[in-house]
Amino acid sequence: MGKIYVVTDSAACVPEPLLRRYSIRVVPFQLILDGRCYRDGVDIAAAQFYEWLERGGQMPRTSQPALGDFLQVYQELAAAGAQGIVSVHIPRELSGTVDTARLAASMVSQVPIKVIDARTATIAEGFVVLAAARAAEAGAPLEEVARAAEQAVGRVGLLACVPLATVASLQRTGRCGDAESLLQAPVNITPILRLHHGRPALVGVARNRQRALNRLVTLMQEKAGRQPVRLATFHADDPEQAEAIHNRLCATLNVVESYITEFTPVMGAHTGPGVIGVAFELLAPQPSTAGKAEATEEAERCDRL
């Protein structure tokens, strides 16, 4: 029997070791820097991109994956004997990627393909991808793998502290949501955002970045309580602060799996440097100590990928 494969886009920020472990295929976004096209995370790494910005480079243009990119991946997997494909992507409110994936899926007759809108981005989207990948690894059929992703959509979320410059960047690309009013703020505030129905939504503001980060920790603690949670702290060129926030959360939450991840270049191109956030997947309480031991074992393998 053929395998069910999982496909996603580079905005999901899934750590490379997990991509390899679950054979997840990534269709990259593209960045145009100084007239040259780079595949996100393939031709240019995050460190290279942020170094380019520090040298005074202008924010690049970005482009979603082309129809042909999806067709190539889907057809390669079909030729490899895939029994089915589940393709998980960034919300249509942020990008036309999911619609392009659906069009490509309709053009491939060799294998059934389910396309899922993750309704979120960055590693929160990655948690939806990983839910599908784990189901596929367990031998679930196509419908169950797709259902695992759809159910994960309702369990995941993200919170992010962003510079006001990020809000301005999101406004330029039409992705600002209700945070646009902050651009008229007379003080140097730091907004805290989430993604709501696929668009940025304002959760709160703080007088400075440190207060915003403290509020971020409190909000995450209130959200999770003692419920088991998969947790990822993500950042745009600020690994030290991300690690500090990550350690605070892991010390106080019931974390069964955790990562620290960096924005891929395409995500950084829309936010600029300085973003710190947390993504989470809330889990049902473990029915037995055996289940918790298994989750803990995976967390030890994957922590800080």
N, C-alpha and C positions, 0 to 999 in steps of 0.2 A: 504494500500500500504506500502511495506517495505521501510526502510530508506536506503539512500546511505551513506556508511561509508567511512571515510578517514583514511589511514594508512601511517605511515612514519617510519623513523629510528631515532635513538637517536642523530645523528649528526645534526639534524634540530634544536635542542636546543629550542623547543617551550616551553614557560613557562607553568608550571603545571596548573595554573588556566584556561588557554586557552585549554589545553588538555581535562580538565574535562568539560568545557563549551560546546565544540563541539564534545565530545565523540571520540576524535582522539585516535587511537591505535598506540603505539610506539613499534617497534621491535628493541630491544637494540643491539648495538655492544657488544663485550666482551673484557675485559682486563685480561691479565695474569700477576699477581703480585706474586713474590716469589712462583711460581708454582701453585698458586690458581687462578681459573677463577671467574671473577666478571662480572655481567651484568651492562652495562654502565647506571648510574643513578638509578639503582634499588638496587644492592647490595653494591654500593659504590657511595657516593655523591662527588661533585666537591671539597668541603672543605676538605674531608678526603683524597682525592687523592693529592691535593697540599700540605697538611700537610705531607703526606708520602714522597713527593719529598723533602721538606725542611729538613726532618730527614736524607736525604742522600740516599733515595731509588733510584734505577735505573729506567730509563724509561721502562715502561712495553711493552710487545708485545700486539698487538691488533688483533682482529679477527672480520670479518664481520658476520652478522647474518647468521645462518645456514638455509639450505633449509627447514628443519623441523620447524624452528621458524616461518617462513612465512606460511607454511602450517597450523600450529596450529592456528595462528591468523585468517587466511582467513576462515578456517573451522568453527571456533567459531562464526565468524560474520555471516556466512551462516546459521548456526544453530539458530542464534538469529533472523533470518528473514530478513537479509540484501537483498535489491533489487539489489544492486551493490556495488562495492568497487573501490575507486580510491586510488592507492598506490604511494606515491611521495617519491623519494629517491635521495641520493647524487650522483654526476656524476660518470659515469663508468670510467672516467679517473682517479678518486681518489679511487675507490673501485668497486669490483664486485657485490656490493649489488643489484643494479638495475637489473642486469642479473639474479641473484638468485631469485629476486622477480618475474621476468617474467617467469622463469621456474616454480616456485611454482604456479603462476596464471594459467599456462597451464595445471596443474595437478588437478585443482579444477573445477569440472563441475557444482556444485550446484548454483553458482552465477557468473555473469560476472564481470571481474576485469580488470581495466585499470591501467597500470603501467606507471608512468611519470618520466622521468629524469629531475630533477630540474635544472641541469646545474650549480648549485652553492651549497654552504654548509652553515653551522651554521644557524643563524636566518634568513639569506637571503633565504635559503631553506625553513625555517619556514614560511616565507611570502607566498611562493607558496602553502605550505600545508594549510595555513589559508584561502587563496583564494578559494581553493576547499572546505574547511570545511564550509565557509560562504554560498557558493552556495548550498551545501547539506542541510544546515540548512533552507535555503529559499525554499526548496522543489524541487530544480532542478533535472531533470532526470540524469542518469549516464553520457550520452554524454556531457551534459552541465556542469556538475561538472568537468569532465576531461578537457573540453575546458577552464573553468575558471582557472585551474592550468596551462595549456599550455600558455594561454595568460599572466598570471602573470610572467612566466619565462622571457618574454621580458621586463618586467617592473622593475625587481629586480636586485640588485647588492650589492657588498660589497667592502670596502676599509679597509685595516688593516696595522697598524704599528707593525712590528715584530722585535724582536732581531735577530742579526746575527745567534745566536744559533738555532733559529727556522728554518732559511734557511738550516743550516747544518742538522737538523732533517728531514726536507722535502727531502733533497738530499738522505739521507740514505734510505728513503722509496720510492724513485723514483717519488716524487711528487713536485719536485723543479721548474719545468718549466724554464723560461728564467732568473729566479733569481739566478741560480747557479753561474753565473759569479761574484756575489758579494762575494763569499767565498774567492776570491783572493784580495779583497779590502785591501789596506794598512792602512786604518784608521778605527776608531770606528764609523761606520755609522749606521743609522737606516733605513732600507728599508720600503717602502710603497708598498703593494701588492694588487692586485685584483684577482679575478678568471675570466679567459678568456677562453671560450670553455672548461670549466671544469678543467683548470689547472692554478696554480699560475702564474701571470704575473707581471712584475715590472712596477710600475707607476712612482716611483721616489725614491730619497734617500735624507736624511738630515744628517747634521753633528752630531746631537745628538737626543735623544728621544723627548725632548720638542719641538725642531724645527719640528720634524716629526709629532708630534701631532698637532701643529699649521697648518702645511701644510695639514694634514688630514681634519681639519675643513674647510680650504679654498677650498679644492677640493670638499667637500660635498656641500658647499654653491654654488660653480660654477655649480655643477651637477644639483642641485634641483632648483636653482633660487627661484622664488615665486610659483612654482608649488606645489600643495598639495602633501604631502609625508607621508608615514608610515615610521617610523624611529626606529631603534634599535641600541643601543650601546652595544657592547659585549666585554668581557674581559676574560683573563685567570689569575685569582688570583690578580686582581688590581681594586677592586670596587671603591675606592676613585677617582682614575684617570678617570675611566669610567663615574662616575657621573659628574665630572667636564666637560668632553667633551660633555656629553649628555646635560647638562644645557646650554652650549654655543650654541649648535646646535638648541635646542628647542627655544632659545631666538631669533634666527635669521632666521629660516626656517618656512615655512607654514606647520607645523606638525599637522596632524589630528589624529595621534595615535602613541604612543611611548612606548618603553620598555628599560630596562637595563637587559641584560641577561649574564649569565656566561657560559663559555665553559663547556660542560659535560666532564667527565674524558677522554673519548676516543678522544675528540678533543684536550684536553690538552696534551694527550700522544703524539700527533704528533707535537705539537708546543712548549711545555714547557710553563712555566709561563711568564707573561709580555706582552702578546699580547693585544692590544687595537684596536678595529675596529668599523666601523659603517656599518650597513646593511640598505637597503632602498628599498621601493617600490614606484615608481613615479606614481601618479594618475592623471587622467584627471581633469581639472578644474570642480568644482561643478556647476551643472546647476542652482541650486537654493539654497537659504539660508536654506531651510528645509533639503537638503541633507547634508550641512555642519554641521547643528545642530545635526543630527543623528551621524555623524562621531565624532563630539566633545564629545557627550555623551558617545560613546564607548571608546574614548581615556581616559576620566576621570575614567572609570571603570577599564581600563587595564593598565594605566601608572605605570611603575616600578613594574611589576609583578615579 
